[in-house]
Every structure is written in C-alpha cells, then in structure tokens.
C-alpha cells in the first residue's frame, strides 16, 4: 500500500503539469504554439534522460540517486514557476522546460523494479495491474483536478502543486527499506559495447520495449483520430469524452485482469489481445455514429488494459536482474518516442473532414504489427523465464 501511495502522488504530477503549463503559457503569452513547443521540449528531454537515471539507480543505492534527483528537480520546478510568473523570454522558458525534463527522478522505474523484487511471481500480474491502474487514474483525474484548482489559484501555483505531489511521492518512496539497500552487483565482465547498450543488448527486453513503442504510437494516433472523428460527426466537444472513455475502459480491463490468476500462455494471450485491439481500431475507422464510436473505444480500452499489464509483467520477468530500473526507464523512453511518432504521423495523414480514418488505420496497423512481432520474436523468451523466476523466488 505504501508503494502504491507513493506512485499515486508522484504520477499525478505529469498530467497536472502538462495541462497547467498549457494554461499558464496561454494566459501569459497568448500562444498555443509556444505552449506546444514547451511541452514537446519537456517530453523529449525526459525521454532522452530517463535511461540515465535508471542506470544510476541500478548501479548505485537507489535512495542516494533519488535524493539527488529530487533536489535538482525541485530547483527546476522553482525555476519554471519563476519563469512563468515574471513572463521571461521564450528561449528561457524552453530552457526551464528542458531542465524540468532532464531532472525528472526515476521514481516510476524504481517502483516498477521494486514490484518485481517484493512481490511473489504468482501475484506479480496483480501488482502491475495496480501499477497500471494508478497511471490510468492519474491521467483521468489529473485534468479534472487542474480544472478545480485553476478556479482557486493562478496556473503557476498549480504547477507548483504538481511539484509538491512529486515531492510527497518521492519522500514516501525514499522511506521504503528496499530503496535504501545497495543494488546487487552486475555478474561478470562484458564487452564495452554491450555494457554501453545495457539491457538493450538483451533481445527479449528489446523486443518488449519495441512493443511499447507500437502501443504508444497507436495512442498518439488516437489523440488526433478521435478529434477528427468527433468533428466529422458534428460534435467536436465530445473529443475529450472519447479519449476519456478509452482510459476508463483500460482502467476497468486492468483491474479485472489483475484479479485473475496469471495465465500460463502469456505470450499467446498478448498476441491475441494485440490482434483484437488492432481489429477494434480498424473497425472504429468505419464506425457510422458517435454512440457506436464510443462503445468501440470502450472495448478497445478493455483490451488495452490487460495487454499493457501483461506486457509490463513479461518485461519484469525477462529483464536482467541487475538492470530492472534501467529497463523500466527505457520503457518510458520508448513510450514517449512512440507517442511522438504517432501524433506526428496521424497529423500528417489526417486531412480536414477525413474523420480520422487514416489515423485510426495507422493505430490499428501498429497494434497488429506489435502482435506479429510478439508472435515471431518473443518465443525465444522460453529459455529465459525459468531462470528469472527462480531468481525472483530466491529474493
């Protein structure tokens, strides 16, 4: 419960920060272009720097690494609040956003790695279901929380509140006994190139990380596709509702899946869920009415929740034991890069009045490509899982 509470506080920071930054910059500078650029710079900086924090957390005591990041991140938050309050020049605002991304603590990777160390293998699926549910709750409730807070305080104070939430979450995580322990030393010597690549040189891990990119590519496409679909159906104001329905479906699917015993043929189930999800997205591209689109999006979410939980569970099960925090940091990097590519491609293929058909097709195709990749490349994991399960059971 303490680990879940820590994650809940820390992960509310991202959706609250994103929306609060947009509102603050638009209020101060009246520029959506600048707001979008600031968010893009923050996301890119976070994606690039995430594996560094994860590797440090694996190689040094996680508590020391998190404490150092926390100090730097608090300073970056203070700089961002100051920059918006005094209305500094755009280049300085972009620098503040990059520093905010670069100093983001590896709290989520450390938390995910802790689940694999603390939870028995037979209940790891339920633990990651809880973890994924926290993400969904944060992204559903975060914007609502901003809407309530913005009535009571200026946007820059909402940004500060997001930083305080991350501070509380990290302080709870730092008090966790397992975070204070030194990591297990890496086993044996490895060539310099392999050491530099880290867990990316481990084929099963790389395949699962690439699967992450296909999933977030599809989600990026959906961001554009749902707006275009809602506008084409004469109800542009429902675009946000459709995106929210996807998260609600994913939350319900995640919790329901986590309540069941872990399936024995996990890779086969992951392939099936990916194929069904892709087919559902292709169906949405030709759905005739708003109600039908909403129902199909909920079903797509119900499929995505178990798929995401299963995916993270497999990643924890297959990742090298001395690199789990770095693996989950790379998960964030692949996630953001896939999302950026998806939004870019969807924007490029979506013409005015096209109802987002091409973007929905791109999202469905990405899901099917991911399923094919799992079916053809992931069976090699059969040789790796027994040793990983034994190692986890020993811990």
Secondary structure as the mmCIF struct_conf table of DSSP 4:
data_model
#
loop_
_struct_conf.conf_type_id
_struct_conf.id
_struct_conf.beg_label_comp_id
_struct_conf.beg_label_asym_id
_struct_conf.beg_label_seq_id
_struct_conf.end_label_comp_id
_struct_conf.end_label_asym_id
_struct_conf.end_label_seq_id
HELX_RH_AL_P HELX_RH_AL_P1 UNK A 2 UNK A 29
HELX_RH_AL_P HELX_RH_AL_P2 UNK A 32 UNK A 59
BEND BEND1 UNK A 60 UNK A 60
HELX_RH_AL_P HELX_RH_AL_P3 UNK A 62 UNK A 85
TURN_TY1_P TURN_TY1_P1 UNK A 86 UNK A 87
HELX_RH_AL_P HELX_RH_AL_P4 UNK A 90 UNK A 102
TURN_TY1_P TURN_TY1_P2 UNK A 103 UNK A 103
HELX_RH_AL_P HELX_RH_AL_P5 UNK A 107 UNK A 118
BEND BEND2 UNK A 119 UNK A 119
HELX_RH_3T_P HELX_RH_3T_P1 UNK A 121 UNK A 123
HELX_RH_AL_P HELX_RH_AL_P6 UNK A 124 UNK A 149
TURN_TY1_P TURN_TY1_P3 UNK A 150 UNK A 152
BEND BEND3 UNK A 153 UNK A 153
HELX_RH_AL_P HELX_RH_AL_P7 UNK A 155 UNK A 174
TURN_TY1_P TURN_TY1_P4 UNK A 175 UNK A 175
BEND BEND4 UNK A 176 UNK A 176
HELX_RH_AL_P HELX_RH_AL_P8 UNK A 177 UNK A 180
BEND BEND5 UNK A 181 UNK A 181
HELX_LH_PP_P HELX_LH_PP_P1 UNK A 182 UNK A 187
BEND BEND6 UNK A 188 UNK A 188
HELX_RH_AL_P HELX_RH_AL_P9 UNK A 192 UNK A 197
HELX_RH_3T_P HELX_RH_3T_P2 UNK A 198 UNK A 201
BEND BEND7 UNK A 202 UNK A 202
HELX_RH_AL_P HELX_RH_AL_P10 UNK A 203 UNK A 232
TURN_TY1_P TURN_TY1_P5 UNK A 233 UNK A 234
HELX_RH_3T_P HELX_RH_3T_P3 UNK A 236 UNK A 238
HELX_RH_AL_P HELX_RH_AL_P11 UNK A 239 UNK A 258
TURN_TY1_P TURN_TY1_P6 UNK A 259 UNK A 259
BEND BEND8 UNK A 260 UNK A 260
HELX_LH_PP_P HELX_LH_PP_P2 UNK A 261 UNK A 263
BEND BEND9 UNK A 264 UNK A 264
HELX_RH_AL_P HELX_RH_AL_P12 UNK A 266 UNK A 284
TURN_TY1_P TURN_TY1_P7 UNK A 285 UNK A 286
BEND BEND10 UNK A 289 UNK A 289
HELX_RH_AL_P HELX_RH_AL_P13 UNK A 290 UNK A 318
BEND BEND11 UNK A 319 UNK A 319
HELX_RH_3T_P HELX_RH_3T_P4 UNK A 321 UNK A 323
HELX_RH_AL_P HELX_RH_AL_P14 UNK A 324 UNK A 349
TURN_TY1_P TURN_TY1_P8 UNK A 352 UNK A 353
BEND BEND12 UNK A 354 UNK A 354
TURN_TY1_P TURN_TY1_P9 UNK A 355 UNK A 356
HELX_RH_AL_P HELX_RH_AL_P15 UNK A 357 UNK A 377
HELX_RH_3T_P HELX_RH_3T_P5 UNK A 378 UNK A 381
HELX_RH_AL_P HELX_RH_AL_P16 UNK A 382 UNK A 394
#
